Amino acid sequence: MRDIGHHTRQACAGAHRGFSGGVRLVIMACATLAPVAAHAETPLDYWWTHGSRAQSISHLLWFSTTVSILVIVIVSALLLGGIFRRRGAPQPQLPGQAAVERPHGGASWITIGVGISTVVLVFTTVWTFATLAHTGPQPGPASVRLQITAHQWWWEVRYLSDTPSEEFTTANEIHIPVGQVVEVKLRGPDVIHSFWVPKLAGKTDVIPGQENQTWLQADREGVYRGQCGEYCGQQHAHMAFDVIASPPEAYAQWRQQQLQPAHATNAPNPQTGEGLFTTRCGICHTVRGTATGGILGPDLTHVMSRRAIAADTLPNNTGNLAAWIADPQHIKPGNKMPRLALSGEQLTLIRQYVETLK
């Protein structure tokens, strides 16, 4: 009888641990889904999406999450019922063993459980393959073609065209027309990155020496945050970008503005902002229409038209711009822009010149 009590206590303790684990999972699921239930969108939210590719993924995610929560709740409820169900005392004529009771209808529970699980798993598998088929191939000809290069730790964005004079390069900000397919070719010269705009599409890896391809389509006007989705080094968390979806007319106007070169003088004075920028910054950066031609850093031709700097690390304003020029390593340690030994006057002149690049 002592052994029976010992085994019974062990069984109850195991059941209690299992039930507690189930309760914890339910609590974590509820905490995770609380913002979802409140329809509280976050910058990298993948529950509430605004693109056809992301919506297909989101619908599958909603279904699988709902099924998972139901399974946890049902299993926890059955476990709870088993723990608190009243049982008779062990039969005294069976020393050392508890009476084995075969409840009526037990096989039916197993049959029903296996049947429901099979149906759900088959349905989920079919849905998953259907989602992959929908989100994989590009649905039609693209109205905008992009070549995006992922660097440590920023994004180079080149707008492609059949006419070379209509191509231009920008950085860390992608403008697209609402409702139109955008083709994206992805390259990377250093380490593996991943291109991810959760509200518009799933992740696509960027692998050195290989060109991958994906596509975007925004169904609603707005600003959508993108992020490198593959750990790529010290500043991985600060390798972000914005996708700005605007009406086709506004997009066309923006594109025409980006095609224009910067206003420059023929022979900039080395003591002016433009001259200082050319000698101190032009080795790494390009401003189209000037003597600069660097390719190591972002193209800054119209940098002041962008919402943020340093790969979406800082809002684009006078204070942040000056701080970044003065000491980029303090803001984003490990990035490839060195700290320039600039006097206060030189810093002001360069900052004032950069602020004209709109």
C-alpha positions as semicolon CSV with decimal commas, in nm:
position;residue;x (nm);y (nm);z (nm)
1;M;0,000;0,000;0,000
2;R;0,293;0,231;0,067
3;D;0,411;0,177;-0,294
4;I;0,064;0,256;-0,422
5;G;0,061;0,585;-0,235
6;H;0,409;0,668;-0,359
7;H;0,322;0,603;-0,723
8;T;-0,003;0,791;-0,686
9;R;0,177;1,095;-0,549
10;Q;0,429;1,077;-0,834
11;A;0,152;1,060;-1,090
12;C;-0,028;1,353;-0,933
13;A;0,293;1,557;-0,919
14;G;0,362;1,484;-1,286
15;A;0,008;1,577;-1,380
16;H;0,036;1,897;-1,178
17;R;0,359;1,991;-1,355
18;G;0,201;1,922;-1,692
19;F;-0,105;2,127;-1,603
20;S;0,109;2,413;-1,474
21;G;0,308;2,409;-1,797
22;G;-0,014;2,425;-1,996
23;V;-0,140;2,716;-1,789
24;R;0,187;2,901;-1,842
25;L;0,161;2,847;-2,217
26;V;-0,194;2,984;-2,216
27;I;-0,083;3,288;-2,016
28;M;0,209;3,354;-2,254
29;A;-0,019;3,314;-2,554
30;C;-0,270;3,559;-2,406
31;A;0,007;3,808;-2,329
32;T;0,136;3,777;-2,685
33;L;-0,205;3,817;-2,840
34;A;-0,322;4,101;-2,614
35;P;-0,195;4,373;-2,852
36;V;-0,343;4,177;-3,141
37;A;-0,684;4,167;-2,977
38;A;-0,660;4,541;-2,917
39;H;-0,564;4,590;-3,283
40;A;-0,249;4,772;-3,164
41;E;-0,018;4,778;-3,465
42;T;0,358;4,798;-3,413
43;P;0,627;4,890;-3,671
44;L;0,723;4,526;-3,731
45;D;0,373;4,387;-3,683
46;Y;0,297;4,078;-3,893
47;W;-0,058;4,023;-3,763
48;W;-0,223;4,321;-3,934
49;T;-0,085;4,338;-4,287
50;H;-0,139;4,562;-4,590
51;G;0,001;4,361;-4,880
52;S;-0,132;4,057;-5,066
53;R;0,176;3,845;-4,991
54;A;0,180;3,927;-4,622
55;Q;-0,196;3,877;-4,590
56;S;-0,168;3,518;-4,713
57;I;0,099;3,449;-4,452
58;S;-0,097;3,633;-4,182
59;H;-0,415;3,431;-4,245
60;L;-0,223;3,105;-4,209
61;L;-0,057;3,237;-3,893
62;W;-0,394;3,334;-3,743
63;F;-0,532;2,985;-3,811
64;S;-0,232;2,794;-3,675
65;T;-0,214;3,014;-3,364
66;T;-0,587;2,971;-3,296
67;V;-0,561;2,593;-3,333
68;S;-0,257;2,584;-3,103
69;I;-0,437;2,780;-2,833
70;L;-0,743;2,555;-2,861
71;V;-0,523;2,247;-2,825
72;I;-0,358;2,390;-2,513
73;V;-0,693;2,481;-2,359
74;I;-0,854;2,143;-2,436
75;V;-0,556;1,939;-2,315
76;S;-0,528;2,149;-1,998
77;A;-0,902;2,109;-1,932
78;L;-0,883;1,730;-1,976
79;L;-0,576;1,715;-1,754
80;L;-0,752;1,923;-1,492
81;G;-1,052;1,694;-1,507
82;G;-0,830;1,390;-1,464
83;I;-0,657;1,541;-1,162
84;F;-0,973;1,630;-0,972
85;R;-1,195;1,341;-1,076
86;R;-1,293;1,137;-0,770
87;R;-1,168;0,780;-0,764
88;G;-1,240;0,492;-0,532
89;A;-0,983;0,349;-0,293
90;P;-0,748;0,078;-0,425
91;Q;-0,878;-0,278;-0,389
92;P;-0,729;-0,437;-0,076
93;Q;-0,708;-0,778;-0,248
94;L;-0,440;-0,646;-0,486
95;P;-0,141;-0,572;-0,262
96;G;0,125;-0,366;-0,428
97;Q;-0,088;-0,273;-0,727
98;A;-0,362;-0,026;-0,797
99;A;-0,677;-0,155;-0,957
100;V;-0,679;-0,107;-1,332
101;E;-1,006;0,040;-1,443
102;R;-1,091;0,060;-1,810
103;P;-1,339;0,347;-1,842
104;H;-1,631;0,303;-2,073
105;G;-1,586;0,476;-2,409
106;G;-1,210;0,527;-2,377
107;A;-1,140;0,398;-2,727
108;S;-1,390;0,647;-2,868
109;W;-1,196;0,937;-2,715
110;I;-0,878;0,812;-2,885
111;T;-1,052;0,767;-3,220
112;I;-1,208;1,113;-3,206
113;G;-0,879;1,276;-3,102
114;V;-0,678;1,108;-3,376
115;G;-0,945;1,186;-3,634
116;I;-0,966;1,555;-3,547
117;S;-0,585;1,587;-3,533
118;T;-0,549;1,422;-3,874
119;V;-0,806;1,651;-4,035
120;V;-0,646;1,963;-3,885
121;L;-0,292;1,860;-3,983
122;V;-0,391;1,771;-4,340
123;F;-0,587;2,095;-4,376
124;T;-0,294;2,299;-4,239
125;T;-0,049;2,124;-4,474
126;V;-0,265;2,192;-4,778
127;W;-0,311;2,555;-4,671
128;T;0,064;2,594;-4,619
129;F;0,144;2,471;-4,970
130;A;-0,127;2,696;-5,113
131;T;0,025;2,993;-4,928
132;L;0,372;2,911;-5,061
133;A;0,233;2,891;-5,413
134;H;0,063;3,229;-5,375
135;T;0,353;3,414;-5,214
136;G;0,630;3,270;-5,431
137;P;0,590;3,362;-5,799
138;Q;0,553;3,725;-5,899
139;P;0,187;3,773;-6,003
140;G;0,258;3,977;-6,315
141;P;0,487;4,234;-6,478
142;A;0,640;4,481;-6,234
143;S;0,584;4,853;-6,273
144;V;0,890;4,925;-6,057
145;R;1,217;4,730;-6,056
146;L;1,466;4,762;-5,772
147;Q;1,814;4,631;-5,713
148;I;1,882;4,634;-5,340
149;T;2,228;4,569;-5,197
150;A;2,255;4,485;-4,828
151;H;2,571;4,624;-4,667
152;Q;2,687;4,616;-4,308
153;W;2,470;4,794;-4,189
154;W;2,263;4,984;-4,443
155;W;2,062;4,930;-4,761
156;E;2,158;5,056;-5,107
157;V;1,851;5,095;-5,329
158;R;1,888;5,134;-5,705
159;Y;1,585;5,208;-5,921
160;L;1,627;5,024;-6,250
161;S;1,501;5,129;-6,591
162;D;1,536;5,024;-6,953
163;T;1,671;5,376;-7,008
164;P;2,002;5,420;-6,818
165;S;1,948;5,795;-6,774
166;E;1,634;5,719;-6,572
167;E;1,817;5,507;-6,315
168;F;1,925;5,645;-5,978
169;T;2,042;5,526;-5,639
170;T;1,920;5,610;-5,291
171;A;1,959;5,448;-4,950
172;N;1,756;5,308;-4,661
173;E;1,426;5,433;-4,801
174;I;1,213;5,263;-5,066
175;H;0,929;5,445;-5,241
176;I;0,669;5,236;-5,422
177;P;0,331;5,307;-5,586
178;V;0,022;5,171;-5,411
179;G;-0,145;4,873;-5,575
180;Q;0,138;4,794;-5,815
181;V;0,383;4,504;-5,822
182;V;0,742;4,592;-5,734
183;E;1,021;4,355;-5,836
184;V;1,315;4,340;-5,594
185;K;1,654;4,189;-5,679
186;L;1,872;4,132;-5,372
187;R;2,251;4,126;-5,348
188;G;2,503;4,132;-5,066
189;P;2,882;4,185;-5,074
190;D;2,973;4,094;-4,716
191;V;2,765;3,860;-4,495
192;I;2,420;3,699;-4,503
193;H;2,134;3,943;-4,447
194;S;1,758;3,904;-4,484
195;F;1,519;4,151;-4,647
196;W;1,198;4,170;-4,443
197;V;0,899;4,402;-4,456
198;P;0,654;4,212;-4,232
199;K;0,346;4,415;-4,324
200;L;0,406;4,359;-4,695
201;A;0,595;4,031;-4,742
202;G;0,792;3,755;-4,575
203;K;1,168;3,731;-4,543
204;T;1,406;3,677;-4,833
205;D;1,770;3,601;-4,756
206;V;2,049;3,809;-4,908
207;I;2,348;3,582;-4,972
208;P;2,693;3,702;-5,088
209;G;2,772;3,592;-5,442
210;Q;2,410;3,513;-5,522
211;E;2,119;3,721;-5,649
212;N;1,782;3,644;-5,493
213;Q;1,453;3,789;-5,601
214;T;1,129;3,883;-5,428
215;W;0,838;4,119;-5,486
216;L;0,627;4,368;-5,293
217;Q;0,281;4,510;-5,331
218;A;0,122;4,757;-5,090
219;D;-0,257;4,771;-5,091
220;R;-0,272;5,080;-4,874
221;E;-0,087;5,410;-4,861
222;G;0,150;5,437;-4,568
223;V;0,500;5,395;-4,424
224;Y;0,609;5,037;-4,354
225;R;0,919;4,954;-4,157
226;G;1,162;4,699;-4,294
227;Q;1,438;4,524;-4,106
228;C;1,729;4,292;-4,164
229;G;1,591;3,958;-4,047
230;E;1,921;3,768;-4,023
231;Y;2,184;3,841;-3,758
232;C;2,467;4,013;-3,945
233;G;2,696;4,157;-3,682
234;Q;2,724;4,426;-3,419
235;Q;2,469;4,670;-3,561
236;H;2,216;4,417;-3,691
237;A;1,938;4,578;-3,487
238;H;2,014;4,915;-3,649
239;M;1,991;4,789;-4,006
240;A;1,640;4,907;-4,088
241;F;1,467;5,090;-4,370
242;D;1,132;5,245;-4,460
243;V;0,900;5,145;-4,742
244;I;0,684;5,443;-4,835
245;A;0,377;5,351;-5,039
246;S;0,211;5,648;-5,207
247;P;-0,044;5,700;-5,486
248;P;0,104;5,646;-5,836
249;E;0,092;6,019;-5,913
250;A;0,284;6,109;-5,597
251;Y;0,534;5,830;-5,662
252;A;0,597;5,954;-6,018
253;Q;0,657;6,305;-5,885
254;W;0,901;6,174;-5,623
255;R;1,087;5,973;-5,887
256;Q;1,128;6,275;-6,112
257;Q;1,266;6,476;-5,821
258;Q;1,515;6,199;-5,737
259;L;1,643;6,195;-6,096
260;Q;1,762;6,554;-6,065
261;P;2,128;6,609;-5,970
262;A;2,228;6,826;-5,678
263;H;2,298;7,193;-5,738
264;A;2,674;7,239;-5,741
265;T;2,935;7,498;-5,824
266;N;3,197;7,429;-6,092
267;A;3,493;7,482;-5,861
268;P;3,387;7,467;-5,497
269;N;3,597;7,664;-5,252
270;P;3,773;7,422;-5,014
271;Q;3,667;7,644;-4,725
272;T;3,296;7,622;-4,805
273;G;3,061;7,346;-4,701
274;E;3,056;7,196;-5,049
275;G;3,435;7,208;-5,074
276;L;3,482;7,049;-4,732
277;F;3,229;6,781;-4,816
278;T;3,407;6,704;-5,144
279;T;3,748;6,665;-4,980
280;R;3,645;6,503;-4,651
281;C;3,334;6,302;-4,743
282;G;3,348;6,254;-5,120
283;I;3,587;5,959;-5,098
284;C;3,304;5,742;-4,961
285;H;2,985;5,922;-5,065
286;T;2,836;6,037;-5,394
287;V;2,632;6,348;-5,460
288;R;2,526;6,335;-5,824
289;G;2,615;6,650;-6,015
290;T;2,927;6,718;-5,806
291;A;3,289;6,602;-5,809
292;T;3,220;6,335;-5,549
293;G;3,209;5,972;-5,657
294;G;3,250;5,749;-5,353
295;I;3,082;5,410;-5,348
296;L;3,162;5,287;-4,997
297;G;2,879;5,476;-4,830
298;P;2,521;5,573;-4,915
299;D;2,440;5,805;-5,205
300;L;2,356;6,141;-5,045
301;T;2,224;6,329;-5,349
302;H;1,883;6,394;-5,191
303;V;1,954;6,281;-4,836
304;M;1,742;6,555;-4,676
305;S;1,433;6,421;-4,851
306;R;1,461;6,105;-4,639
307;R;1,280;6,051;-4,311
308;A;1,580;5,911;-4,122
309;I;1,957;5,870;-4,132
310;A;2,199;5,591;-4,035
311;A;1,968;5,316;-4,169
312;D;1,660;5,440;-3,986
313;T;1,851;5,478;-3,659
314;L;1,787;5,852;-3,612
315;P;1,518;6,094;-3,734
316;N;1,658;6,320;-4,004
317;N;1,693;6,659;-3,836
318;T;1,965;6,918;-3,779
319;G;2,078;6,792;-3,439
320;N;2,099;6,427;-3,534
321;L;2,270;6,508;-3,863
322;A;2,540;6,710;-3,686
323;A;2,587;6,439;-3,423
324;W;2,623;6,171;-3,690
325;I;2,879;6,369;-3,893
326;A;3,077;6,453;-3,579
327;D;3,100;6,103;-3,430
328;P;2,920;5,819;-3,610
329;Q;3,100;5,557;-3,401
330;H;2,937;5,689;-3,086
331;I;2,591;5,647;-3,236
332;K;2,648;5,324;-3,430
333;P;2,969;5,154;-3,311
334;G;3,141;4,936;-3,568
335;N;2,999;5,102;-3,879
336;K;3,245;5,184;-4,158
337;M;3,220;5,562;-4,134
338;P;3,523;5,690;-3,939
339;R;3,522;5,974;-3,692
340;L;3,643;6,284;-3,877
341;A;3,863;6,533;-3,698
342;L;3,648;6,837;-3,774
343;S;3,655;7,172;-3,604
344;G;3,327;7,320;-3,491
345;E;3,323;7,557;-3,787
346;Q;3,397;7,277;-4,037
347;L;3,123;7,062;-3,888
348;T;2,873;7,345;-3,920
349;L;2,970;7,416;-4,282
350;I;2,941;7,049;-4,385
351;R;2,612;7,010;-4,200
352;Q;2,470;7,322;-4,365
353;Y;2,575;7,196;-4,707
354;V;2,422;6,852;-4,652
355;E;2,097;7,019;-4,548
356;T;2,073;7,169;-4,898
357;L;2,060;6,821;-5,053
358;K;1,683;6,790;-5,072
